[in-house]
């Protein structure tokens, strides 16, 4: 009976560790999104403060593409975490 209790405890510990890993991963990804948002806000404030003319469409398009790539990467990381949890 003691072996059964030890095995059950080990399984519970594994599940707890998986949840901790998932939580840490989601928190790290959330921090990444927060950093991206802060960077965008900073860039917007700097542009407004300097009252520069709008940048060419090419630069805006490149920035948008870069942000989309970062968001896609974060989404793929979340999918991998979800796979680990199954």
Long-range contacts (C-beta under 8 A, 24 or more apart in sequence): 18-84, 18-85, 21-81, 21-84, 22-81, 22-84, 22-85, 25-77, 25-78, 25-81, 26-78, 26-81, 29-74, 29-77, 29-78, 32-70, 32-74, 33-71, 33-74, 36-67, 36-70, 36-71, 40-67
